């Protein structure tokens, strides 16, 4: 490869039944395609017998040519795999209800170039956050949800996702339960955030409940959406210490900060193709 040839960076992610020779075969196929491996991480799950790998490589060949070079290896090892240009922005739909903190964090980080995502639309079941969407210049879609209109609302949401070629959906404090059917359609493609007091402090004002019980840790969990409410594969968690001096209001503010950071980190890792599903768990390559 000469210096004047244009090269492109790609990210290869894969999972398959664990057996000898996988790394050698993948590296060999990349070598034949003229690739230079710049980063490689792998993990073998003892609990599921699955091998996971994430490789970054540069090459002058086209993506179809690189795909063709890897296909025989993928078939031989029964791989589930994806090949993505590095740095390509993931088309992401943001959904929120009335709380603005997580939504604002994601919008700011995307605008500043920290998050490799593209946000073509924001959806809410309320109109409270329309002004925030307008500030960032992103179309806002108000889709009210009631028990009587839930099916119609989800159909409208599916249509919107299809129109915008949505690859990732982020529930940035979207306070509506999604149907089992939609959860199945979004497997591995939707991320939710919630406080880590569950299941102890459910319902309204969980931070006030926690304050009344004298908790010493405040945290947040970002996970993939599943039909089991708030029990999907965990991507990222964070906790901070608190003590008796903090007020309930301070707990709320600290919790918002943790939720925003945790969700943003999970979205970034997903967009950088660092997260692979291992049953009910995730493998996160840092």
Rosetta blueprint (number, residue, H / E / L):
1 X L
2 X L
3 X L
4 X L
5 X L
6 X L
7 X L
8 X E
9 X E
10 X E
11 X E
12 X E
13 X E
14 X E
15 X E
16 X E
17 X E
18 X L
19 X L
20 X L
21 X L
22 X H
23 X H
24 X H
25 X H
26 X H
27 X H
28 X H
29 X H
30 X H
31 X H
32 X H
33 X L
34 X L
35 X L
36 X E
37 X E
38 X E
39 X E
40 X E
41 X E
42 X E
43 X E
44 X E
45 X E
46 X L
47 X L
48 X L
49 X L
50 X E
51 X E
52 X E
53 X E
54 X E
55 X E
56 X E
57 X E
58 X E
59 X E
60 X L
61 X L
62 X L
63 X H
64 X H
65 X H
66 X H
67 X H
68 X H
69 X H
70 X H
71 X H
72 X H
73 X H
74 X H
75 X H
76 X H
77 X L
78 X L
79 X L
80 X E
81 X E
82 X E
83 X E
84 X E
85 X E
86 X L
87 X L
88 X L
89 X L
90 X E
91 X E
92 X E
93 X E
94 X E
95 X E
96 X E
97 X L
98 X L
99 X L
100 X L
101 X H
102 X H
103 X H
104 X H
105 X H
106 X H
107 X H
108 X H
109 X H
110 X H
111 X H
112 X L
113 X L
114 X L
115 X L
116 X L
117 X E
118 X E
119 X E
120 X E
121 X E
122 X E
123 X E
124 X E
125 X L
126 X L
127 X L
128 X L
129 X L
130 X H
131 X H
132 X H
133 X H
134 X H
135 X H
136 X L
137 X L
138 X L
139 X L
140 X E
141 X E
142 X E
143 X L
144 X L
145 X L
146 X L
147 X L
148 X L
149 X L
150 X H
151 X H
152 X H
153 X H
154 X H
155 X H
156 X H
157 X H
158 X H
159 X H
160 X H
161 X H
162 X H
163 X H
164 X L
165 X L
166 X L
167 X L
168 X E
169 X E
170 X E
171 X E
172 X L
173 X L
174 X L
175 X L
176 X L
177 X L
178 X L
179 X L
180 X H
181 X H
182 X H
183 X H
184 X H
185 X H
186 X L
187 X L
188 X L
189 X L
190 X E
191 X E
192 X E
193 X E
194 X E
195 X E
196 X L
197 X L
198 X L
199 X L
200 X L
201 X L
202 X L
203 X L
204 X L
205 X L
206 X H
207 X H
208 X H
209 X H
210 X H
211 X H
212 X H
213 X L
214 X L
215 X L
216 X L
217 X E
218 X E
219 X E
220 X E
221 X E
222 X E
223 X E
224 X E
225 X L
226 X L
227 X L
228 X L
229 X L
230 X L
231 X L
232 X L
233 X L
234 X E
235 X E
236 X E
237 X E
238 X E
239 X E
240 X E
241 X E
242 X L
243 X L
244 X L
245 X L
246 X L
247 X L
248 X H
249 X H
250 X H
251 X H
252 X H
253 X H
254 X H
255 X H
256 X H
257 X H
258 X H
259 X H
260 X H
261 X H
262 X H
263 X H
264 X H
265 X H
266 X H
267 X H
268 X H
269 X H
270 X H
271 X H
272 X L
273 X L
274 X L
275 X E
276 X E
277 X E
278 X E
279 X L
280 X L
281 X E
282 X E
283 X E
284 X E
285 X L
286 X L
